[in-house]
Structures are given as structure tokens and as C-alpha cells.
Amino acid sequence: MEHYPALIHNYFVSVNRTLALRKTLNLSPFTKPCKMLQLLGLLAFSVAAAAQQPAARQNPGKGKAVKDAIAGPQATASFTLLAMEVLPWSYNHFVRKADFTRVNFRTITANLLPQNWEWDDNRFTNNQFAHPYHGQLYYNAYRTNGSSFWGSVPAALAGSFLWEVAGETHHAAPNDLINTTWGGITLGEITYRLSQALVHKPGRGVERQAREVLALLVNPLNGFHRISARQWGRRSTDSSAGPELAVQLDLGSRRYSETINKTIRDGKNEVFVRLHLTYGSEGRNSKEPFGYFTASLEGGSSDTARLNLLRVEGRVTSWIIREEERHTENFSLTLDYDYLKNAAFSYGAQHMQGRWFNQWLQPNGRSIVLIGQAGPVLLAAVPDPYLYIGEGRNYDYGSGAAAGVVFRWQLSRKLAYQVDQRFHWFQTLNGSRSHYTLWLTTSEIQYQPVRRLFLKWEWGNFLLDGRYSEQASIRRQYPYNRFSIGWSVGRHP
């Protein structure tokens, strides 16, 4: 991180040198697509050159930073980043014949001016899920080619900025820059670590190939890197694959309504499947970014959406407060990503939190965990019934704060109870003049009759309050009950 100022300086120096080649390439204000690809390539390569220059000054014996960038992994990373820009642009330009791909120096110059930036009108899923997913490709262009967590962070920002400025004629959007960068970092690191964990364990034959294919699906860029580097079928030795990965997969039925008193009598039934991942140990002190994280993915048979929940909480760093035989206490900083879509409302957010963790161990496998967390919400999106613009934007954007409390009680080796209360508040920055409050309350009882098999009963209520300056307030609820049976692998908290 200490090299970031020099990296940023050299990045813009490299970009300026690239733009100076306009006359050499004969790029007119209405540049042909092939020449625009040349320009995008030079811009992407400037990221690698900028990233190498501070490191070269730190290690003068290695020297020749740009030459190393051309010959080494940073060049592969840069061209991978370029491919992540060019492929979607080419599909939209040559296949869809989309007008927004007709970029030229006039549109690029306009997008470089801050006064021309504006909030876009894309649909909820596009902005809150597709953009963060695209951001993780930018991030993993460098992460899978040998860069560290902090060394890959600028790639997510640079990739997002490059697309906003030179990838389309639409005005650059601040919400896209935040969602693509922040979400890309969070999703990028967990997909990298999950893919590495899958190929880290030894195996042969069908099992080995199955692990490789699954890792490829989790993180395509890491899979392609293993193929090109002739590592396919070999055990990964990356240190980030070390922590234990615990997996819970359950299938069941959920009953919900939009009125809390009518869930049992008039509620609707749906089938759902849920995947919960725990990577590393929450009680263990670590400065390694994402050495501990949790991720939950839930989908169902709802007509509203197949993907109902994606939540990621990744620890960036932590400080030990107390470490005794039966009591552990620490404080950590986390990067969090939320995507929620149900029959009542949708919600998406990028935020960070300070997390206070306490664990008390007791005899016979019993324990108590208490967690308190709070922090800023950088950007959140919630539905607005009074707004509908552009291609289908019907939600407001805002910033605010989030807080929560988790109480987990392991009554025995087989029986556990948990309650999770979360609170989000934010003021609208773009949309209707309004502010929102979101309460997420869940409780669950889990019983494990035999090793790995578990039964779970979960109940809760999601409540969204919206207050408007010029329209009537809204209140939307999603009370539910869930019953499921599942399979568990690894040690869970």
C-alpha cells in the first residue's frame, strides 16, 4: 500500500503517453473500431507499466520495469484485463450492433470530465450483480497472474474506470464505478480463494478433474491461467489455499407472505436451495486479507427471481484483544457485499464494517459467540415505486450506515441456535427525495442427528421502510419460515 501514490502517479503518466500516440495511430474524433481496440490495448498496458515502476524503484537490482512488464506475468495480466474490456465491447458492437459502442475521442474526452458523469438507468440486476461480477474479472486478471490482494485492487478500479470512459458512449456513471470496483474486489478475492482451495487438495483421476472443472466454473480466469501455465491436474501450492473450507448445502421449502400475520394461513410455498461457505477461522487473529470470509448463496422457485440472496463478508485485517484458553476476543475490518431479491423488495449494497467478535468455549462441545458490527454503507439500492426511468431503473441510490448483532449458542455437539439482527439506513443520493430503513431479522435452530447430515428450521422477517418528501411512505415486509435438510463438509462455527 505504501507504493500506491507512486503507482497512481505513474499510471496517469503512462495514460498521457498513450494518448500522445493519437497522431501516430492517426486516431480521428470518429475512430474506427479496430483502432479503438489498439487504443484500449495501450491503455490497459499502461496499468501494468504503472504497477511495475514503483516496485522497480524499490528493487533497483531488478530494474527495467517496463521490460519486465512486457516479458513477465504483468504483461499477461494486462492483456487479460484488456480482453475483459474488449470481449463484451466486441459482442455489443459486432453482434448486437449497439449504438453505445460507437466510442471515439469526442466521447472519451467528454467522459473524462467529472461534470459529465451521471447516475445511469440500468436495471437492478445489471447494476447490483452483473457489474460486480464483471469487476471480479478485472481484479482476477492480476490476482490469478501472481499479484497480491493489494496489488490487484488497482486493477479493479482501472478496469472499471477504463470501461466507463472508453468502453461506451454513455456518460460515465459513479454508481457503476463503485459497484464494479468495490464488488469486484470482494467477489474477486473469494472466487480466487475458493478456486485455489478446490485445486489445493490432492486427488487423482475423476476426482482431480472434477475439482479442476469446478474451480474453472468458480473462477474462469484462474482456470484458464492453470491451463495456459500447464498446471491443470496439479495440486496448487498457493499459500492462500491453506485455510480450511467448510461447506453447507441444504434443500427445503420456505413459506412466506407480505403480511406478518398471514404467513401460516395465507402464505405461499417455494422450494429453495442454499449454499453457505466458511473459509478460515473467525476466532484466529490474522492480517491476511480474506484469510477469513463467509459467503451465502440462495436460489428458489420464485417467479420474482431465481437468485434470491448473495451475501459476502470478508475480513481484511484483525487485531487480537484477548486470547485465552476458553475466551477469544478480536476486532476486525470487513468488506461486505449484499444482494437480496424476494417477492416483497430488492436490496443491494456495498459496505464495510468494524466487527467485534467474542467466543466462549465450554465443555462437551458447547460454546457461545457474540458479534457486534457497524460501519458505513458506501452505496445501496432499494426499489422506489415512484420512479421508472430509462431501460427500467425503478430504484433509488443512497449512502448511509449499517449495524448488526449476532448471537450463536452451540448447546451441544448436535444442537445449535442462532439469532441475527441487521439494520441498514441510508439517505438517497439519486432518485426520489427520500431515506430508507431496512431491518433483517433471522433466527434458526440446527440439529445434526448424524455426522455431516443436518436439519434446519429458520424463521424471520425482512422489513423495508421508505420515507419520501413528496410522496406517501411505504412499508414492505417479507416474513417467512423455512425447513430444510442438508449436508455439511468441514468444521463450521
N, C-alpha and C positions, 0 to 999 in steps of 0.2 A: 504493500500500500504506500510505502514511502516514496515509490517511484512514480506515483500517479500524476503529480504535477508535471514532471518531465515527459511522461507518456502523452498527456493531453496536449502539451505544447508541441511536441514532435508530430503528433497526429495531424494537427492543423497545418503545420509546416508542410507535411507530406501532401495534404489535400491541396494546398495552394500551389505546390509544384505540379501536381497532377492537372489542376485547372489551367496552369500555364501552358500545357501541351495542346490547348484548344486549337491554336493556329497550326501546330504541327500535324494534327489529325484532321484539320480543315473542318471543324465542327461548327456548322452554322446554327442559328437560332432554331432551325427546323431540322434537327439532326436525324439521319436515317437510323433505323433500329440497330443495324449491325455496328454502327459507330457508337451508338449509345451503349452497347454491350462492351465496347472497348473502354469507354469512359468508366462504366461501372467496375470493370476489372481493375483499372488503375486505382480507383477509389478504394476498392476492397484491399488491394495490395498495400496501400498506404497504411492500413491498420496494422499489418504485420511489420512493416518497416518502423512505424512509430513504437510498436511494442518492444522491438528489439533494441532500439537505440539507448534507452536508459540502462538496460541490462548490460549492454556492451561497455558503457562507461563505468558500470560497477565492476566489470571483469575485463580490464583493458587487455589482458593477455589473450583473450579470445578474439577481440577486435572484429573489424569488418562486419558490422552488424547487418547491413543491407545484404551483403554477400551471403551471410549465414541464413538470413531470412529467405533468400532465393533458393538456397540449396537444401534447407532443413525443414523440420516439421512445421515451422511457422508459415512457410510458403504453402504447404498442403492445407493448413488451417485457413489461410487467406482465400485460397481458391475454393475451398469448401464453403466458406462464407459467401463468396461470390455466387457459387452455384445455388445457394439457398435464396439469393436475390433474383438470379436470372431465371430459374426454373418456373416459379409462379408468374413472373412477368412475361415469359415467353408463352406460357399456356394462355394467359389472358389476352396477349397480343395476337398470337398467330392462330389460336383455336377459337377463342370466344370473340375475337375481333373487338375487344372492349376499347371504348374511346379513351378511358382514363390512362391507358398505357402509352399514349402518344406524347411522351415526355420529350422536352427539348431544353435548351439553355434558358429560354424565357421562363418556363415553368419551374426549373430548378432554382433560378435566381429568385423568383417570387417566393418559393418555399423556404429559402434561406432567411427571409426577412421575418422576424418574430411577429410583426404586426399583421402578417397574413395568416398566421396559424389560427385554426378554428376547430371546435369540437365537431366530430363527424356524426353521421346519421345512420351508421350501420346497425344491424340487428344485434340483439343482446348476445346470442351465442357466438356470433362472429367476433365481437369486441372482447367478450369476457372469457372465451375459451380458445377460439382459433388464433387470436393474436398472441396470447401467452404461449401456445404450443409452437407457433412459428418462432417466437423468441427463444425457445429452448433449442431450436435448431441452430440459430446464430451462436448461442452460448456453447453448444456442444461441438461446433466447428473447431473451436480452440480446445475445449476440455478433452475431447477424445484424441487430440493430437499432442498431448503432453503438457498443456498448460494447467496451472493450479486453479483452484476456485477463484482466487482474487485476480489471477491473470486472465481468466475467461470472462469476468464481469464486464470489462470494457467492450468485448465483442458483442454481447447482447445489446448494449447501448449503441455501439457503432452500427450494427446491422439494422436496428430499428430506425435510427436516425437516417441512415442511407436510404432506406425504403421510403420513409416519409418525405424526404427531399427529392430523391431522383427515381423512385420506383413507380410513381403515378402522378397524374396531373392534378388530382385533388389537393386542396390545401392541406399542409401538414397538420396533424391533429395531436394535441397534447395528451389526450386520453390513450391514443394508440402508442405513443412513445412510452408512457408509464406502464400500461398493461403488457406491452411486448417486452420491455426491458425487465421490469420487476418480476412479472410472472414467468418470463423466460429464464431468469436466474433460478427461481425457486423450482420450477418444473424441470429445468435442465439438470440441476445437480442431483435431484432424486432419481431421475431416469438414468443418469450416468452411473450412480452408485448401485442402483438396482441391477442394471445390466452387468456391471462388474461383479456383483455378488453372485449372480447366476452362473457366470463362467469361472468363478474362483474355485468352486468345489471340484474335486477330482471326479472323473467319471469316464466311461468308455462306451463305445457302440451307440446304441439308440439313445441312451440317457444323455450322453455327451452332445449328440447332435440336437436333441430336443432342447437342451439348455442353451445351445448356441442360437437356435431359431427363436426361442422365447426372448432371449436377450436382444436379438435383432429387432423384434417387434416392439420391445420396450424402448429401445434407443437405436433407431435405424443408423444414425451416423457412427455410433460406436461399433455396430455390426459390420458396416461397410469398411470401417477402418481396420477391423480384425481380419477381414477378407483380404484387403489390399496389402496388409503387413504380414500376411501368411501366418496369422495367429489363430485362425479358425480351427477349433478342435483341441487347442492347447489351453491349459489352465492359466488363468490370469494371475499375475504376480503383483498387481497394483495394490498398494497399501490401503486404498480406500475400500477395498472389498473385504477387509478384515472383520469388522463388527458383525455380530450375529443378526440374521434377518428372521423375524418372526412373522408368520402369515396366518391370518384367519379368513376363511371363506365360508359364508353362510348363505343359505337359501330359505326363503319363507314367505309368509303372507303378511301384508300390512292392511289395516283398516283405517280410513281417515275420513274426515269431513271438513267443512269450512266453518262449523259451529261447534264449540267445545262440548256442549250438552247433547249433541246428536250423533256423536261418533259411533256409539254402540248400536243405537236404534236405526239410524238412517245413513250410516256411513257406507262408503264404497270399498270394495276389496280389490287388492292388486297383488300380483306376485313380484317379489323383488330379489335381487342378488347383491351381496355386498362383499367387498374385499377390503380388509384392513391390514396395513403393514406397519411394523415397528422395527426400526433399524437402530442398532446400538442400544446403549443403556442410558435411561434418563437420569439415574442417580449418579452416574460416573462423571467426574469432572473432566472437561475436555475443551481445548481451544480450537480444535479442528472443526471448520465449518461443515455442518451437516453430518458430523460424526454421530449425531442422534437426530432422527426425524420420525414422524408418523404421517401416514397418508391413508385416506379413506376414499373409496370409490363405490358409488351405489347407483344401480340402474333398476328400472322396473317396467311393468307393462302399461304404464300410464299413457293416455292419449296426449297428455301435455308435453312430455319429454321422456326419452329413453334414458338419458343421463340425468339423474336427479341430484347427485352430490359428488363433488370433488373437493376435498379439503386436505391441505398440506401444512404442516408445522415443522420447520427445520431450524435446529439450533445453530446459530452462527458462532457463539462463544459462550463460556460459562465461567463462574467464579465459585469456588467452594467456600461455604460459610461454616459448616460443621460436618465432620466426618467421624462418626463413632461406630462402634460395633453394631448397634441397633438403631441408630438415628443418622440420617443423611439429610443435609440441607444445602441447597445451592441456589444461585441466581444466574439466569441466562438471558440472552437476547435471541429472538427468533424472527425468521422471515415467514410470513403466513400468506396462504392463497386460499380463497373461498369461492366456490361456485355452487350455487343452490338453485334448483328449479323444481317446483312442485305445482300442484293444482291451484294453490292459492296465490303464489307470487314467486318472483325470481330475485336472486341477490348475488352479486359478485363483488369481490373486494380484494385489494392488495394492501396488506398492513404489516406492521412489525410490533412486537410486544416484548416487554420485560416480564420474565417468568420466574416466580418464586416457588421452589419445589421443596417439599418436606416428605420424608418417608420414615415410618417407624416399623421396624421388623419385630415380630412376636413369634413365640414358639409354635411348632406344628404347622408351619407354612402360612401363618396369619400375618397380615400387615395392614397398615393404614397409610394412605397417601393423600396429602392435601396440597393443592396447587392454586396459586393466585396469579393472575396475569392482567396486564394493562398496557396500552400503547396507542400510537396514532394510526388512524386509517388514512393511508395516502390517497386512495381513490376507491369509491364504492359506487355501485349502480343498482337502483331499485326501480320497479315499474311505476309509471306515472299515468293514471287513467285520463289525464287531461292533455297528454302530449302524444303526438304522432307526426313525425317529420321524415322526409327523405325516403329511403328504401325500407323503412319500417322501425325507426327508433321510437320506442314508447316508454322510455325510462329516463330518469334524472341521474346526473353525476354529481358527486359531492365528496367532501373530506370531513373527517371528524376524529372520533376516538372509539376504542373498544376495550372491554374488560371482561373478566370471567373468573369463575371458581369451579374447581373440580374436586370432588371427594370420592375416593376409591377405597373400599373396605373389602379385603380378602378375608372372609370369615373362616375359611378352611382351604385345603388344597383343591377342593372341588367346587366351592360356592363363593361367588363374589357379587358385590353390589356397587354401583356407581351412579352418581348424580353429577350432571354437567350443566352449569348455568352460564350463558354468554349474553353479553349486552353490547350492542353497537349503536352509535349515534353519529349522525353527520348532517352538515348544512349543505344544501345544494349549491354547486358552483355553476352548473349549466343545466337549464331546464326551467321548470316552474319555480317560482319563489316559494321555497318550502324547506322543511327539515324532517328527518326521519329517525325513528327509534325502532330497533329490532331486538326482540328477546328470543333466545333459543334455549329451551329447557328440555333436557332429556334425562331419563332415569332408566336403568337396566339391571336385570338380575341374570347372571350366567351360572349355569350348573354343568359340570363336567363329569358325567357318570363313569366314563372310561377314558383312558389316555387318548388325547387328540380330539375325541368327539365331544361336542358341547351343545347345549340347548340354551336359547336366549329369549327373554321376554323384555321388550323395550317399549316405553311409553313416553309421550312428551307433547309439547306444543310449541309451534313457531308463531310468533306474533309480530306483525309489522304495523306500526302507526305512522301515518303521514299527515303532517300539518301544513296547510297551504295558506298563503297570504290572501289570495283572491278567489279560492275555491273551497268547497266543503272538505273537511278532513276525511281520511279513510282509515279503516282498520281491517286487516286481513289476518286470518288465523289458519293454522294447519295443525289441528290436534290429531294424534294418531296412536295406534297400538300395533306392535309388531311381534310376531312369533316366528322363530327360525331355528333351524338345525344346521350345525356347521362342523368344519374340520379345521384343526389348528396344528401348525407345524412351528417348532421353535418355542422359545421361552417368552411369554408375554408378562407385562407388568401386572 
